[in-house]
Amino acid sequence: MQTLSQMKALEVRAPATGRVIAAHLETRLQTYVHEGDSLLVVDDGQSRELRISVAQDDFSLAERRVGEPVTVRIGTRPVVSGVIDRVISRASRRLIDKSLAATEGGALAVVAGDRDDDEEVQLTEQRFEAIVSLDAVGLDLPIGERAYAPLGTLHESLASHLYDRSSKWLRNQIENAQRSME
């Protein structure tokens, strides 16, 4: 009985009508995917959802900003606005999308994935995920492109901010090097 219900749960249905967008979907045939992994996107031409990787230091700020507007920059396009819908309170070292990794031109530091995990790379530190709703009506917003959404303003000098971030990065690099030597 349990196997039957699990099998029925494997059925995938789109939440809306639209155009299916997926990179290299044919390579996903007969492969294992984790629960919650994104397989494809159905573009309804109306709305867009932006998934943001949130540092642990910014988690409480992101939670306080739920329901508030946020500005979003997508490449060289004009700034658009959205609303923070929710912050997922489960931290993970999994990348939301491979394009966010520093090895792929993104800004997030990564290391080789664990041998027990399917992932090629993983984040050097755990991060949270926030969901921002964008109104795409009348805008030519691409799907699958990297974006930047600052959650707040710096309450410190630029030099202080750079010192804190570079110190944290250096500590992470040392910890990762020590872990890889074990």
C-alpha positions in Angstrom: 0.0 0.0 0.0 2.8 2.4 0.9 4.6 1.6 -2.4 1.5 2.3 -4.4 1.1 5.8 -2.7 4.8 6.5 -3.3 4.4 5.6 -7.0 1.4 7.8 -7.4 3.4 10.7 -5.8 5.9 10.4 -8.6 3.4 11.8 -11.1 4.4 15.3 -12.1 1.8 17.9 -13.1 2.2 21.5 -14.0 0.5 24.0 -11.8 -0.4 26.2 -14.8 -0.6 26.1 -18.5 2.3 27.5 -20.4 5.6 26.8 -22.2 7.9 24.2 -20.7 11.4 25.5 -20.1 14.2 23.2 -19.1 17.9 23.0 -19.9 19.0 19.6 -21.2 15.8 17.9 -20.0 16.6 14.8 -22.1 19.7 14.1 -20.0 17.5 13.8 -16.9 15.7 10.6 -18.2 16.3 7.6 -16.0 18.3 9.6 -13.4 17.6 10.0 -9.7 16.4 13.4 -8.4 16.1 14.5 -4.8 12.7 15.4 -3.5 12.2 19.1 -4.1 14.7 19.3 -7.0 13.6 21.6 -9.8 13.1 19.6 -13.0 11.6 22.3 -15.3 9.7 25.5 -15.3 6.3 26.2 -16.8 6.3 29.8 -18.1 2.8 31.2 -17.9 4.1 34.5 -19.3 2.7 36.4 -16.3 4.6 35.9 -13.2 8.2 35.1 -12.2 9.6 33.6 -9.0 13.2 34.4 -7.9 15.0 32.1 -5.6 17.6 33.9 -3.5 20.5 32.3 -1.7 20.7 34.0 1.7 23.8 33.9 3.9 23.4 32.9 7.5 24.3 36.4 8.7 21.4 37.8 6.6 18.8 35.2 7.6 17.1 37.3 10.3 17.0 40.4 8.0 15.4 38.3 5.2 12.8 36.9 7.7 11.9 40.5 8.9 11.5 41.6 5.2 8.9 39.0 4.3 6.0 40.8 2.6 8.2 43.8 1.8 9.3 45.0 -1.6 12.8 44.3 -2.8 14.6 45.6 -5.9 16.1 43.0 -8.3 18.8 43.5 -11.0 18.8 40.9 -13.8 22.0 41.3 -15.9 22.1 44.7 -17.6 18.3 45.1 -17.7 16.5 47.9 -15.8 15.9 47.2 -12.1 12.6 45.5 -11.4 10.8 45.1 -8.1 9.3 42.1 -6.3 8.0 41.1 -2.9 9.7 38.6 -0.6 7.2 35.8 -0.2 8.9 33.5 2.2 12.2 32.4 3.7 12.9 28.7 3.9 14.3 28.2 7.4 16.3 25.0 6.6 19.9 25.8 5.8 21.8 23.7 3.3 25.1 23.5 1.5 23.3 22.6 -1.7 23.4 25.2 -4.5 20.0 26.5 -5.6 21.4 26.6 -9.1 24.9 25.7 -10.4 25.3 29.1 -12.0 25.6 30.7 -8.6 28.9 28.8 -7.9 32.1 30.8 -8.3 33.3 28.0 -10.6 30.5 28.9 -13.0 30.9 32.7 -12.8 28.7 33.2 -9.8 29.6 34.7 -6.4 29.2 31.8 -4.0 32.3 29.8 -2.9 32.1 26.1 -3.4 34.1 22.9 -2.8 34.0 19.5 -4.3 30.9 17.6 -3.2 30.9 14.8 -0.6 31.5 11.3 -2.0 28.1 10.2 -0.5 26.3 13.0 -2.3 25.3 13.2 -6.0 26.3 16.9 -6.1 29.5 17.8 -8.0 30.1 20.8 -5.8 28.6 22.2 -2.6 28.7 25.5 -0.8 31.5 26.2 1.6 28.9 27.3 4.2 25.3 26.6 4.8 22.9 29.1 3.3 19.1 29.6 3.3 16.7 30.2 0.5 14.2 33.1 0.1 11.5 33.3 -2.6 10.7 36.6 -4.3 7.6 37.1 -6.5 8.2 39.3 -9.5 5.4 40.7 -11.6 6.5 40.0 -15.2 3.4 41.3 -17.0 4.6 43.5 -19.9 8.3 42.8 -19.1 10.7 40.6 -21.0 12.1 38.8 -18.0 14.2 35.7 -18.9 13.9 32.4 -17.0 17.0 30.8 -15.6 19.2 33.9 -15.6 21.2 35.0 -12.6 19.9 38.0 -10.7 20.9 40.1 -7.7 18.5 41.2 -5.0 20.1 43.1 -2.0 18.1 42.6 1.1 19.1 45.8 2.9 21.6 48.5 3.2 25.0 48.3 4.9 25.0 49.8 8.4 28.7 49.9 8.5 31.5 51.5 6.5 32.5 49.9 3.2 36.0 49.1 4.6 34.5 47.4 7.7 32.1 45.4 5.5 35.0 44.3 3.2 37.2 43.4 6.2 34.4 41.3 7.8 33.6 39.5 4.5 37.2 38.8 3.6 38.0 37.6 7.1 35.0 35.2 6.9 36.1 34.0 3.5 39.6 33.4 4.7 38.4 31.4 7.7 36.2 29.3 5.5 39.1 28.6 3.1 41.3 27.5 6.0 38.6 25.3 7.5 38.0 23.7 4.1 41.7 23.0 3.6 41.9 21.4 7.0 38.8 19.3 6.3 40.3 18.1 3.0 43.5 17.1 4.7 41.7 14.9 7.2 
